[in-house]
Amino acid sequence: MEQTVQSTSTASRVSNPVMEPGPLSESPTGTWRDFVTVTKIGITLANMMTVFAGLWLASNGQAAGATIFYALIGTALVIMAGTCLNNYIDRDLDKNMERTSKRALPSGRLNATHVLWLGVAFAVVGTLILTFFVNPLTAFLGLIGLFDYVVVYTMWLKRTSTTSTIWGGVSGAVPIVMGWTAATGNMDFGAWVLFLWMFLWQPPHFLALAIRRAEDYGKAGIPLLPVVKGFEVTKRHMIRYVAAMVPVSFLMYLVPNVGYTYLITSLVLGFGWLVLSCVGFVVKDTIKWARISFVYSLIYLTVLSIVMIVEPYL
């Protein structure tokens, strides 16, 4: 029988989420590893892959080493600023979730104020690097992504609306565009196509995770779509985004330096994801299906990013 997370107690938590911040630990016992965890290094590295893909594709594999270095370092610092501030703001929610309760801030191993200032420092240094060593447009895009992730997503929509995974997708779509603008200095056709493609990729990716962790999110009072509306509604939303993303991914073929290898790969992987999304309506184990969908979304993004990187040599 399908699991749903719409009990009376859960609904009560969702409608009245805990808003008080966690403690500003006065006696932190954390190590340097705890500081690494608040930067969410896995998320940062995944975004670096898309930054490099956008930069390498835009430059047709001719980007200067200095441009690559400063674009990656600057963008990484801005992203880590966002993750630090996210950890700081969400420490009250994290202590109510089994998956996150043992993190450094909700468990009190790190001083929350230290993490706050670490995030601010990363934001300032990263923005300065992008402004003076890459170009102001790339730095401005980084600030847009940071504002969306910290203010729009973390502080506002994550606590109040089922649309958080949609509008929070702006920040996830920005890094690959920053790679493009680092090479070109312009928001041209290729940049907009990359943005739209990555923006549409975000919701089905994160909604698959939300289904897997729906019970945990419900206990923490986070009103994600599967918690509030159930799994079937969430599946319908997921398939709409995948169906919209597939034709958008084909538009990349109109971008200079993109060839048949990318077109064929995006066609095969895109329709594969669409079929997998349709299968979700007939499966008996939705949690298992969501796990497979989540992994497939990562494979889809990784493979297409690699193809974008190698395309100039094919």
NORJO-V479618 format. One record per residue. N is the residue number from 1. PHI is phi in whole degrees, 0 to 359 (none if undefined). OMEGA is omega in whole degrees, -180 to 180 (* if undefined). BURIAL is 1 if it has 24 or more other ideal C-beta (glycine too) atoms within 12 Angstrom, else 0. Layout:
n=N phi=PHI omega=OMEGA burial=BURIAL
n=N phi=PHI omega=OMEGA burial=BURIAL
//
This chain:
n=1 phi=none omega=-178 burial=0
n=2 phi=294 omega=178 burial=1
n=3 phi=272 omega=173 burial=0
n=4 phi=230 omega=-176 burial=0
n=5 phi=234 omega=-177 burial=1
n=6 phi=224 omega=180 burial=1
n=7 phi=289 omega=-179 burial=0
n=8 phi=299 omega=-179 burial=0
n=9 phi=295 omega=180 burial=0
n=10 phi=294 omega=-180 burial=1
n=11 phi=300 omega=179 burial=0
n=12 phi=296 omega=180 burial=0
n=13 phi=294 omega=-178 burial=1
n=14 phi=293 omega=-178 burial=1
n=15 phi=286 omega=180 burial=0
n=16 phi=229 omega=-176 burial=0
n=17 phi=295 omega=177 burial=1
n=18 phi=293 omega=-175 burial=1
n=19 phi=247 omega=-178 burial=0
n=20 phi=285 omega=179 burial=0
n=21 phi=290 omega=178 burial=1
n=22 phi=284 omega=-175 burial=1
n=23 phi=288 omega=170 burial=0
n=24 phi=272 omega=-171 burial=0
n=25 phi=305 omega=180 burial=1
n=26 phi=267 omega=-179 burial=0
n=27 phi=230 omega=-178 burial=0
n=28 phi=293 omega=180 burial=0
n=29 phi=237 omega=-175 burial=0
n=30 phi=286 omega=179 burial=1
n=31 phi=246 omega=178 burial=0
n=32 phi=299 omega=178 burial=0
n=33 phi=296 omega=178 burial=0
n=34 phi=293 omega=176 burial=1
n=35 phi=293 omega=177 burial=1
n=36 phi=295 omega=-177 burial=0
n=37 phi=295 omega=-179 burial=1
n=38 phi=287 omega=175 burial=1
n=39 phi=274 omega=-179 burial=1
n=40 phi=46 omega=-171 burial=1
n=41 phi=301 omega=179 burial=0
n=42 phi=296 omega=178 burial=0
n=43 phi=296 omega=-180 burial=1
n=44 phi=298 omega=-179 burial=1
n=45 phi=295 omega=178 burial=0
n=46 phi=297 omega=178 burial=1
n=47 phi=291 omega=177 burial=1
n=48 phi=297 omega=177 burial=1
n=49 phi=298 omega=-179 burial=1
n=50 phi=288 omega=176 burial=1
n=51 phi=300 omega=-179 burial=1
n=52 phi=296 omega=179 burial=1
n=53 phi=299 omega=179 burial=1
n=54 phi=297 omega=-179 burial=1
n=55 phi=294 omega=-177 burial=1
n=56 phi=293 omega=179 burial=1
n=57 phi=293 omega=-178 burial=1
n=58 phi=297 omega=-178 burial=1
n=59 phi=268 omega=-176 burial=1
n=60 phi=56 omega=178 burial=0
n=61 phi=74 omega=-176 burial=0
n=62 phi=245 omega=-177 burial=0
n=63 phi=296 omega=178 burial=1
n=64 phi=290 omega=-179 burial=0
n=65 phi=302 omega=-180 burial=0
n=66 phi=294 omega=179 burial=0
n=67 phi=297 omega=179 burial=1
n=68 phi=299 omega=-177 burial=1
n=69 phi=299 omega=-176 burial=0
n=70 phi=290 omega=178 burial=1
n=71 phi=295 omega=-179 burial=1
n=72 phi=290 omega=-179 burial=1
n=73 phi=295 omega=-179 burial=1
n=74 phi=298 omega=180 burial=1
n=75 phi=294 omega=179 burial=1
n=76 phi=300 omega=-180 burial=1
n=77 phi=294 omega=178 burial=1
n=78 phi=294 omega=179 burial=1
n=79 phi=295 omega=178 burial=1
n=80 phi=293 omega=173 burial=1
n=81 phi=299 omega=179 burial=1
n=82 phi=297 omega=-179 burial=1
n=83 phi=290 omega=177 burial=1
n=84 phi=296 omega=-180 burial=1
n=85 phi=292 omega=175 burial=1
n=86 phi=297 omega=177 burial=1
n=87 phi=297 omega=-180 burial=1
n=88 phi=296 omega=-176 burial=1
n=89 phi=289 omega=-174 burial=1
n=90 phi=271 omega=-175 burial=1
n=91 phi=296 omega=177 burial=1
n=92 phi=287 omega=178 burial=1
n=93 phi=288 omega=-176 burial=1
n=94 phi=298 omega=-178 burial=1
n=95 phi=289 omega=179 burial=1
n=96 phi=262 omega=-179 burial=1
n=97 phi=248 omega=-180 burial=1
n=98 phi=301 omega=-176 burial=0
n=99 phi=292 omega=-172 burial=0
n=100 phi=242 omega=-174 burial=1
n=101 phi=297 omega=-178 burial=0
n=102 phi=266 omega=176 burial=0
n=103 phi=297 omega=-172 burial=1
n=104 phi=299 omega=-178 burial=1
n=105 phi=281 omega=-180 burial=1
n=106 phi=298 omega=179 burial=1
n=107 phi=274 omega=176 burial=0
n=108 phi=84 omega=-179 burial=1
n=109 phi=285 omega=178 burial=1
n=110 phi=241 omega=174 burial=1
n=111 phi=284 omega=-176 burial=1
n=112 phi=299 omega=180 burial=1
n=113 phi=296 omega=177 burial=0
n=114 phi=298 omega=179 burial=1
n=115 phi=293 omega=177 burial=1
n=116 phi=301 omega=-178 burial=1
n=117 phi=290 omega=175 burial=0
n=118 phi=296 omega=177 burial=1
n=119 phi=297 omega=179 burial=1
n=120 phi=297 omega=180 burial=1
n=121 phi=297 omega=177 burial=0
n=122 phi=301 omega=-178 burial=1
n=123 phi=296 omega=-178 burial=1
n=124 phi=293 omega=-178 burial=0
n=125 phi=294 omega=180 burial=1
n=126 phi=299 omega=180 burial=1
n=127 phi=295 omega=178 burial=1
n=128 phi=296 omega=179 burial=0
n=129 phi=298 omega=-179 burial=1
n=130 phi=295 omega=-177 burial=1
n=131 phi=293 omega=-171 burial=1
n=132 phi=265 omega=-177 burial=0
n=133 phi=247 omega=176 burial=1
n=134 phi=242 omega=172 burial=1
n=135 phi=192 omega=-177 burial=1
n=136 phi=299 omega=-180 burial=0
n=137 phi=298 omega=179 burial=1
n=138 phi=297 omega=177 burial=1
n=139 phi=296 omega=180 burial=1
n=140 phi=296 omega=177 burial=0
n=141 phi=297 omega=178 burial=1
n=142 phi=299 omega=179 burial=1
n=143 phi=291 omega=176 burial=1
n=144 phi=298 omega=179 burial=1
n=145 phi=298 omega=180 burial=1
n=146 phi=295 omega=179 burial=1
n=147 phi=297 omega=-180 burial=1
n=148 phi=297 omega=-176 burial=1
n=149 phi=290 omega=-174 burial=1
n=150 phi=278 omega=-174 burial=1
n=151 phi=271 omega=-175 burial=1
n=152 phi=293 omega=-177 burial=1
n=153 phi=277 omega=-171 burial=1
n=154 phi=291 omega=-174 burial=1
n=155 phi=280 omega=-172 burial=1
n=156 phi=247 omega=-167 burial=0
n=157 phi=291 omega=-179 burial=1
n=158 phi=301 omega=-177 burial=1
n=159 phi=265 omega=-170 burial=1
n=160 phi=229 omega=-169 burial=0
n=161 phi=216 omega=175 burial=0
n=162 phi=284 omega=-179 burial=1
n=163 phi=273 omega=-177 burial=1
n=164 phi=301 omega=-179 burial=1
n=165 phi=290 omega=178 burial=1
n=166 phi=280 omega=-175 burial=1
n=167 phi=286 omega=173 burial=1
n=168 phi=291 omega=179 burial=1
n=169 phi=293 omega=178 burial=1
n=170 phi=301 omega=-179 burial=1
n=171 phi=296 omega=179 burial=1
n=172 phi=287 omega=-179 burial=1
n=173 phi=271 omega=-175 burial=1
n=174 phi=289 omega=-174 burial=1
n=175 phi=304 omega=-179 burial=1
n=176 phi=294 omega=176 burial=1
n=177 phi=290 omega=176 burial=1
n=178 phi=298 omega=175 burial=1
n=179 phi=298 omega=180 burial=1
n=180 phi=297 omega=-177 burial=1
n=181 phi=289 omega=176 burial=1
n=182 phi=298 omega=-180 burial=1
n=183 phi=272 omega=-173 burial=1
n=184 phi=253 omega=-175 burial=1
n=185 phi=74 omega=-177 burial=1
n=186 phi=224 omega=170 burial=0
n=187 phi=266 omega=-177 burial=0
n=188 phi=266 omega=-176 burial=0
n=189 phi=304 omega=-179 burial=0
n=190 phi=299 omega=180 burial=1
n=191 phi=296 omega=-179 burial=1
n=192 phi=291 omega=178 burial=0
n=193 phi=295 omega=178 burial=1
n=194 phi=299 omega=180 burial=1
n=195 phi=297 omega=-178 burial=1
n=196 phi=296 omega=180 burial=1
n=197 phi=298 omega=-179 burial=1
n=198 phi=289 omega=178 burial=1
n=199 phi=297 omega=180 burial=1
n=200 phi=285 omega=178 burial=1
n=201 phi=289 omega=-173 burial=1
n=202 phi=299 omega=-174 burial=1
n=203 phi=302 omega=-180 burial=1
n=204 phi=295 omega=178 burial=1
n=205 phi=294 omega=-176 burial=1
n=206 phi=282 omega=176 burial=1
n=207 phi=290 omega=175 burial=1
n=208 phi=297 omega=176 burial=1
n=209 phi=294 omega=-180 burial=1
n=210 phi=297 omega=177 burial=1
n=211 phi=296 omega=-179 burial=1
n=212 phi=299 omega=-175 burial=1
n=213 phi=252 omega=-173 burial=1
n=214 phi=302 omega=-179 burial=1
n=215 phi=297 omega=-180 burial=1
n=216 phi=295 omega=178 burial=1
n=217 phi=297 omega=179 burial=1
n=218 phi=297 omega=179 burial=1
n=219 phi=297 omega=-179 burial=1
n=220 phi=276 omega=180 burial=1
n=221 phi=77 omega=180 burial=1
n=222 phi=265 omega=-172 burial=1
n=223 phi=278 omega=176 burial=1
n=224 phi=286 omega=-173 burial=1
n=225 phi=306 omega=-180 burial=1
n=226 phi=294 omega=178 burial=1
n=227 phi=286 omega=-174 burial=1
n=228 phi=272 omega=-173 burial=1
n=229 phi=254 omega=180 burial=1
n=230 phi=95 omega=-174 burial=1
n=231 phi=287 omega=-176 burial=1
n=232 phi=296 omega=177 burial=0
n=233 phi=297 omega=179 burial=1
n=234 phi=298 omega=179 burial=1
n=235 phi=298 omega=179 burial=1
n=236 phi=294 omega=177 burial=0
n=237 phi=295 omega=-178 burial=1
n=238 phi=298 omega=-177 burial=1
n=239 phi=292 omega=177 burial=1
n=240 phi=296 omega=-179 burial=0
n=241 phi=291 omega=178 burial=1
n=242 phi=296 omega=180 burial=1
n=243 phi=297 omega=178 burial=0
n=244 phi=282 omega=-177 burial=1
n=245 phi=291 omega=-175 burial=1
n=246 phi=301 omega=179 burial=1
n=247 phi=295 omega=177 burial=0
n=248 phi=295 omega=179 burial=1
n=249 phi=298 omega=179 burial=1
n=250 phi=291 omega=-180 burial=1
n=251 phi=298 omega=179 burial=1
n=252 phi=299 omega=180 burial=1
n=253 phi=295 omega=179 burial=1
n=254 phi=277 omega=-179 burial=0
n=255 phi=275 omega=177 burial=1
n=256 phi=305 omega=178 burial=0
n=257 phi=80 omega=177 burial=1
n=258 phi=255 omega=-175 burial=1
n=259 phi=236 omega=-175 burial=0
n=260 phi=295 omega=-179 burial=0
n=261 phi=301 omega=178 burial=1
n=262 phi=295 omega=-176 burial=1
n=263 phi=300 omega=-179 burial=1
n=264 phi=293 omega=-179 burial=0
n=265 phi=297 omega=-180 burial=1
n=266 phi=294 omega=178 burial=1
n=267 phi=295 omega=-178 burial=0
n=268 phi=295 omega=-178 burial=0
n=269 phi=291 omega=180 burial=1
n=270 phi=296 omega=179 burial=1
n=271 phi=290 omega=175 burial=0
n=272 phi=298 omega=178 burial=0
n=273 phi=292 omega=179 burial=1
n=274 phi=295 omega=177 burial=1
n=275 phi=296 omega=179 burial=0
n=276 phi=299 omega=178 burial=1
n=277 phi=294 omega=178 burial=1
n=278 phi=294 omega=180 burial=0
n=279 phi=299 omega=-179 burial=1
n=280 phi=301 omega=-178 burial=1
n=281 phi=277 omega=-178 burial=0
n=282 phi=240 omega=-179 burial=0
n=283 phi=287 omega=177 burial=0
n=284 phi=268 omega=-179 burial=0
n=285 phi=249 omega=-177 burial=0
n=286 phi=293 omega=-179 burial=1
n=287 phi=296 omega=178 burial=1
n=288 phi=296 omega=178 burial=0
n=289 phi=299 omega=179 burial=1
n=290 phi=297 omega=178 burial=1
n=291 phi=296 omega=179 burial=0
n=292 phi=295 omega=180 burial=1
n=293 phi=297 omega=180 burial=1
n=294 phi=297 omega=180 burial=1
n=295 phi=295 omega=-180 burial=0
n=296 phi=298 omega=-180 burial=1
n=297 phi=298 omega=178 burial=1
n=298 phi=291 omega=177 burial=1
n=299 phi=297 omega=179 burial=0
n=300 phi=304 omega=-177 burial=1
n=301 phi=293 omega=-178 burial=1
n=302 phi=296 omega=-178 burial=0
n=303 phi=296 omega=-179 burial=1
n=304 phi=293 omega=176 burial=1
n=305 phi=295 omega=178 burial=1
n=306 phi=296 omega=179 burial=1
n=307 phi=298 omega=177 burial=1
n=308 phi=300 omega=-179 burial=1
n=309 phi=289 omega=-176 burial=1
n=310 phi=272 omega=-176 burial=0
n=311 phi=307 omega=-179 burial=1
n=312 phi=301 omega=-178 burial=1
n=313 phi=263 omega=-176 burial=0
n=314 phi=261 omega=* burial=0
//
